[in-house]
Amino acid sequence: MNLLPTCLFLLIACAGAVEPVQLPLEVGTLKMRDGKVYEGAKIIGQDAVGVKVMHTGGTARIAYEKLPKDLAARFPRDNQAAKKLLEKEAKAEAVHDRTVDKALAKEAEEEKVNEAEENSPLEGLPDAQGDNPAKILVLESYISRLASGVADAKAKVTDARARAAGYRQAASTVVTRQDSMGNIYTVDSGNSSKLRKANYHDRRADKQEAKIRQAEHLIASARAKIDLLEKAR
């Protein structure tokens, strides 16, 4: 048996073999085929669709088709696995969207209640009747009601700011898609509805903070009246 042709074939195959990628892989400046550039790039993971990259601006999932050809060639490809993964992610995204839609509908009902509460005026200083001790009791009860309202308003501010931050963070996402030719690509998906929700909750917080300031002013005025009444006893 002549082993020479077999040996030559193995040598050629080894010479053309792609060096396996060891992750994490420091890349530095990573220029994509579409011209986009990531600075300080490091590939930290991969799946059937593409690679996960950390860079100076954050993280990104980049489809193999967008990587430089020499870098993309170092990763094994399985189009069927990529298709299945994209289908799975699309289903998960649809479920997530339905969940978000239900949450938004619930929040729409909450908004009606919130608007009514936030637009209602605060109770003004009472016109207490009777002798000075009786007037003081009325004012102290008034202060207690306002202080309870301030504590409630502060909790609403915390909740509203947290919701605003959550919606604003979720408003911009990178979504991986597959076109009719089977090409995989990513798009930046901005959600204007979530941004509107974020702005709404920030306005809620602003209104509550304004009410807190107003209530604290009324409490100070009531305490000043109590001081006068106590001195006059």
Secondary structure, 3 states (H helix, E strand, C coil): CCCHHHHHHHHHHHHHCCCCCCCCEEEEEEECCCCCEEEEEEEEEECCCEEEEEECCEEEEEEHHHCCHHHHCCCCCCHHHHHHHHHHHHHHHHHHHHHHHHHHHHHHHHHHHHHHHHHCCCCCCCCCCCCHHHHHHHHHHHHHHHHHHHHHHHHHHHHHHHHHHHHHHHCEEEEEEECCCCCEEEEEEECHHHHHHHHHHHHHHHHHHHHHHHHHHHHHHHHHHHHHHHHHC
